[in-house]
């Protein structure tokens, strides 16, 4: 994937700025919430993940499955924000801050996934891989975006927000999408925790479903929803119903509804999934960026370096 070459190019490009930085990361607390959200709002299309965690859970919460950190420049302004934990995400203005966040990740025992824009993830990996967890799976995905709704299609009156009564249909389907993405079955690794997380999404009105005659036909998760951006994931169409137009009608209707309250909708699609890419393009989405996902091997606490 050309990780070393791209990482050096990124660091060299940003290192040329020669901005003095205090690159000692510090733990973020609830008192930093407004400042952090404003920092992330400068690039909402690329910071939807952290924004969602903060809006849903706050900066300090076990539901984040990790800890938020920040770095400041010499004027005291935020130069980077990161969530270091099960899913590790970050937004930075310089390679020096990426290096600092990578050092934090090396001493975190439960990092399972590193994801973000391709060049930034490669720069992070260049530093992290020296003594971090080994990669077990690499994926590259395309970030698709829609800003203007296309023509209305035949409506789907039964498309609705899920309720807890739908949970038994939702959990195995969402688990299937997790397996397809990362190769680990959450119903084997953490069945109770996974069901609780699915339940919480339903309670927070993030899960949309189409159910006909007791069968789940379509599902989508609106993970992030702000005035600037909505992020979709876990989009699924029942294999028995594919090719009949359900998926296109549902995603188009959901997108049109979201665009009444948000400026942009985005989602990630595997770069090898040509049929899925064609599906979203037909629904009015365009590819705007490339993201890398690095799934990591687990590591025991005994292998961590002392802080």
C-alpha positions as CSV (number, residue, x, y, z in Angstrom):
1,X,0.0,0.0,0.0
2,X,3.0,2.3,-0.1
3,X,2.8,3.2,3.6
4,X,6.3,4.3,4.2
5,X,6.7,6.4,1.0
6,X,3.3,8.2,1.5
7,X,4.0,8.8,5.2
8,X,7.4,10.4,4.5
9,X,5.8,12.6,1.9
10,X,3.1,13.7,4.3
11,X,5.6,14.5,7.1
12,X,7.9,16.3,4.7
13,X,5.1,18.4,3.3
14,X,3.8,19.5,6.7
15,X,7.2,19.6,8.3
16,X,8.1,22.4,5.9
17,X,5.7,24.7,7.8
18,X,8.1,24.7,10.8
19,X,5.4,25.8,13.2
20,X,6.5,25.5,16.8
21,X,4.3,23.1,18.6
22,X,3.7,21.8,22.1
23,X,3.3,18.2,21.0
24,X,2.7,16.8,24.5
25,X,-0.8,15.4,24.3
26,X,-3.2,16.0,27.2
27,X,-6.4,14.3,28.2
28,X,-9.5,16.1,27.1
29,X,-12.4,16.7,29.6
30,X,-16.0,17.9,29.3
31,X,-14.8,21.5,29.8
32,X,-13.1,21.3,26.4
33,X,-16.3,20.2,24.5
34,X,-17.2,23.5,22.8
35,X,-13.6,24.1,21.7
36,X,-13.1,20.5,20.4
37,X,-16.3,20.5,18.4
38,X,-15.4,23.9,16.9
39,X,-12.0,22.4,15.9
40,X,-13.6,19.4,14.3
41,X,-16.3,21.5,12.6
42,X,-13.6,23.0,10.4
43,X,-13.6,19.8,8.3
44,X,-16.9,18.2,9.1
45,X,-16.9,15.7,6.2
46,X,-13.7,14.1,7.6
47,X,-14.3,14.3,11.4
48,X,-17.8,12.8,11.6
49,X,-16.6,9.9,13.7
50,X,-15.2,11.8,16.6
51,X,-18.0,14.4,16.4
52,X,-20.6,11.6,16.7
53,X,-18.9,10.1,19.8
54,X,-18.7,13.5,21.5
55,X,-22.3,14.5,20.7
56,X,-23.6,11.2,21.8
57,X,-21.4,10.3,24.8
58,X,-19.4,13.4,25.8
59,X,-15.6,13.6,25.8
60,X,-15.3,11.2,28.8
61,X,-17.5,8.1,28.6
62,X,-17.0,4.3,28.6
63,X,-19.3,4.3,25.5
64,X,-16.4,5.9,23.5
65,X,-14.3,2.8,24.2
66,X,-11.2,4.9,24.4
67,X,-10.0,8.3,25.6
68,X,-9.9,11.7,23.8
69,X,-6.6,13.6,23.7
70,X,-5.6,17.0,22.4
71,X,-2.4,18.9,21.4
72,X,-1.9,22.7,21.4
73,X,0.4,25.1,19.5
74,X,2.4,27.7,21.4
75,X,-0.5,30.1,21.3
76,X,-2.6,27.6,23.1
77,X,-4.8,26.8,20.2
78,X,-5.8,23.2,19.4
79,X,-3.5,21.6,16.8
80,X,-4.9,18.1,17.0
81,X,-7.6,15.9,18.5
82,X,-7.6,12.1,18.8
83,X,-9.7,9.3,20.1
84,X,-7.2,6.6,21.2
85,X,-8.9,3.3,21.9
86,X,-10.9,0.4,20.3
87,X,-11.4,2.6,17.2
88,X,-8.6,5.1,16.9
89,X,-9.4,8.3,14.9
90,X,-7.6,11.7,14.8
91,X,-7.7,15.1,13.2
92,X,-4.4,17.1,13.1
93,X,-2.8,20.0,11.4
94,X,0.8,18.6,11.4
95,X,2.9,15.5,11.2
96,X,4.4,16.3,14.6
97,X,1.0,15.9,16.2
98,X,0.4,12.6,14.4
99,X,3.7,11.3,15.8
100,X,2.6,12.3,19.3
101,X,-0.7,10.6,18.9
102,X,1.0,7.5,17.5
103,X,3.1,7.3,20.7
104,X,0.0,7.3,22.8
105,X,-1.5,4.5,20.7
106,X,1.6,2.3,21.3
107,X,0.8,2.2,25.0
108,X,-2.9,1.4,24.6
109,X,-3.7,-2.3,24.9
110,X,-7.1,-2.3,23.3
111,X,-6.6,-0.6,19.9
112,X,-8.5,-2.7,17.4
113,X,-8.8,-0.4,14.4
114,X,-7.0,2.6,13.0
115,X,-8.9,4.6,10.4
116,X,-8.8,7.9,8.6
117,X,-7.7,9.7,5.4
118,X,-5.2,7.6,3.5
119,X,-2.1,9.9,3.9
120,X,-2.7,10.7,7.5
121,X,-3.2,7.0,8.5
122,X,-0.1,6.1,6.7
123,X,1.8,8.8,8.5
124,X,0.4,7.5,11.8
125,X,1.3,3.9,10.9
126,X,4.9,4.9,10.0
127,X,5.4,5.9,13.7
128,X,3.1,3.5,15.4
129,X,4.3,0.3,13.8
130,X,7.7,0.6,15.3
131,X,6.5,-0.9,18.6
132,X,2.7,-1.0,18.2
133,X,0.4,-3.9,17.5
134,X,0.8,-5.8,14.2
135,X,-1.7,-5.3,11.4
136,X,-3.9,-8.3,10.7
137,X,-6.0,-6.7,7.9
138,X,-5.7,-3.7,5.6
139,X,-8.7,-2.2,3.8
140,X,-9.0,0.8,1.6
141,X,-12.4,2.5,1.2
142,X,-13.8,5.4,-0.8
143,X,-15.6,8.3,0.9
144,X,-18.8,9.0,-1.0
145,X,-20.8,12.2,-0.5
146,X,-24.1,13.6,-1.6
147,X,-25.0,17.3,-1.3
148,X,-28.0,17.7,-3.6
149,X,-30.9,15.2,-3.8
150,X,-31.6,13.6,-7.1
151,X,-35.1,13.1,-8.5
152,X,-37.6,11.5,-6.2
153,X,-38.2,7.8,-6.6
154,X,-41.2,5.7,-5.8
155,X,-41.8,6.3,-2.0
156,X,-41.3,3.6,0.6
157,X,-44.0,4.4,3.2
158,X,-42.9,1.6,5.6
159,X,-39.3,2.9,5.9
160,X,-39.1,4.0,9.5
161,X,-36.9,4.4,12.6
162,X,-36.3,1.1,14.4
163,X,-37.7,0.3,17.8
164,X,-36.4,-2.0,20.4
165,X,-38.9,-4.6,19.3
166,X,-36.9,-4.8,16.0
167,X,-33.6,-5.6,17.8
168,X,-33.7,-9.4,17.2
169,X,-33.8,-8.7,13.5
170,X,-31.2,-5.9,13.6
171,X,-28.4,-7.5,15.7
172,X,-27.5,-10.5,13.5
173,X,-27.6,-8.3,10.3
174,X,-25.4,-5.6,11.8
175,X,-23.0,-8.3,13.1
176,X,-22.8,-9.6,9.6
177,X,-21.7,-6.2,8.3
178,X,-19.0,-6.0,11.0
179,X,-17.7,-9.5,10.0
180,X,-17.6,-8.5,6.3
181,X,-15.6,-5.3,7.2
182,X,-13.2,-6.6,9.8
183,X,-13.3,-10.4,9.9
184,X,-14.2,-10.7,13.6
185,X,-17.7,-11.8,14.6
186,X,-18.9,-9.5,17.5
187,X,-21.5,-12.0,18.5
188,X,-18.7,-14.4,19.4
189,X,-16.2,-11.8,20.8
190,X,-18.6,-9.7,22.8
191,X,-22.3,-10.7,22.3
192,X,-23.7,-8.8,25.3
193,X,-21.8,-5.7,24.6
194,X,-22.6,-5.7,20.9
195,X,-26.3,-6.1,21.5
196,X,-26.2,-3.2,24.0
197,X,-24.5,-1.0,21.4
198,X,-27.1,-1.9,18.8
199,X,-29.8,-1.2,21.4
200,X,-28.3,2.2,22.2
201,X,-28.3,3.2,18.5
202,X,-31.9,2.3,18.3
203,X,-32.7,4.3,21.4
204,X,-30.9,7.3,20.0
205,X,-32.9,7.1,16.8
206,X,-30.0,6.2,14.5
207,X,-31.3,3.0,12.9
208,X,-33.7,3.0,10.0
209,X,-35.4,-0.2,8.8
210,X,-37.9,-1.6,6.3
211,X,-39.6,-4.7,7.6
212,X,-42.1,-6.7,5.6
213,X,-44.0,-9.7,6.8
214,X,-41.6,-10.1,9.7
215,X,-38.4,-10.0,7.5
216,X,-35.8,-7.2,7.6
217,X,-35.6,-5.9,4.0
218,X,-33.4,-2.8,4.5
219,X,-31.3,-1.3,7.3
220,X,-29.1,1.8,7.6
221,X,-27.5,3.6,10.5
222,X,-27.3,7.4,10.6
223,X,-24.3,7.5,12.8
224,X,-23.7,11.2,12.7
225,X,-26.3,13.9,12.1
226,X,-25.4,17.6,12.3
227,X,-26.3,20.7,10.3
228,X,-23.0,20.2,8.3
229,X,-22.9,16.5,7.7
230,X,-24.7,13.2,8.2
231,X,-22.7,9.9,8.1
232,X,-24.3,6.6,7.1
233,X,-23.0,3.1,7.8
234,X,-24.3,-0.4,8.1
235,X,-26.4,-0.1,4.9
236,X,-27.8,-3.5,4.1
237,X,-30.4,-5.0,1.7
238,X,-31.7,-8.5,2.2
239,X,-30.1,-10.7,-0.4
240,X,-33.4,-12.3,-1.2
241,X,-34.8,-8.9,-2.2
242,X,-31.8,-7.5,-4.1
243,X,-32.4,-6.5,-7.7
244,X,-36.0,-5.4,-7.0
245,X,-35.2,-1.7,-6.3
246,X,-35.8,-1.7,-2.6
247,X,-32.3,-0.6,-1.7
248,X,-32.2,2.3,-4.2
249,X,-35.7,3.5,-3.2
250,X,-34.8,3.3,0.5
251,X,-31.4,5.0,0.3
252,X,-32.8,7.7,-1.9
253,X,-35.7,8.4,0.4
254,X,-33.5,8.5,3.4
255,X,-31.0,10.7,1.7
256,X,-33.7,13.2,0.6
257,X,-35.0,13.3,4.1
258,X,-31.6,13.9,5.7
259,X,-30.7,16.7,3.2
260,X,-33.6,18.7,4.5
261,X,-31.6,19.1,7.8
262,X,-28.0,18.6,6.8
263,X,-25.7,20.0,4.1
264,X,-23.9,16.8,3.2
265,X,-24.3,13.0,3.5
266,X,-21.3,10.8,3.4
267,X,-20.5,7.1,3.7
268,X,-17.6,4.7,3.1
269,X,-17.5,2.0,0.4
270,X,-14.8,-0.7,-0.1
271,X,-12.7,0.3,-3.1
272,X,-13.1,-3.2,-4.5
273,X,-16.9,-3.2,-4.2
274,X,-17.7,-2.1,-7.7
275,X,-21.4,-3.0,-7.5
276,X,-21.8,-1.0,-4.3
277,X,-20.1,2.0,-5.7
278,X,-22.3,1.9,-8.8
279,X,-25.4,1.6,-6.5
280,X,-24.4,4.8,-4.6
281,X,-23.5,6.7,-7.7
282,X,-27.0,5.8,-9.1
283,X,-28.4,7.2,-5.8
284,X,-26.6,10.5,-6.4
285,X,-23.4,10.0,-4.4
286,X,-19.9,11.0,-5.6
287,X,-16.5,9.7,-4.5
288,X,-14.5,12.5,-2.9
289,X,-11.6,10.9,-0.8
290,X,-9.8,7.7,0.0
291,X,-9.6,6.2,3.5
292,X,-7.4,3.5,5.0
293,X,-8.6,1.0,7.6
294,X,-5.9,-1.0,9.6
295,X,-7.3,-3.8,11.8
296,X,-4.9,-4.7,14.5
297,X,-3.9,-7.9,16.3
298,X,-4.7,-7.9,20.0
299,X,-1.8,-7.4,22.4
300,X,-1.4,-8.3,26.1
301,X,-0.8,-5.6,28.7
302,X,2.6,-7.2,29.5
303,X,3.9,-6.0,26.1
304,X,3.2,-2.4,26.7
305,X,6.1,0.0,27.4
306,X,6.1,1.9,30.7
307,X,4.9,5.5,30.5
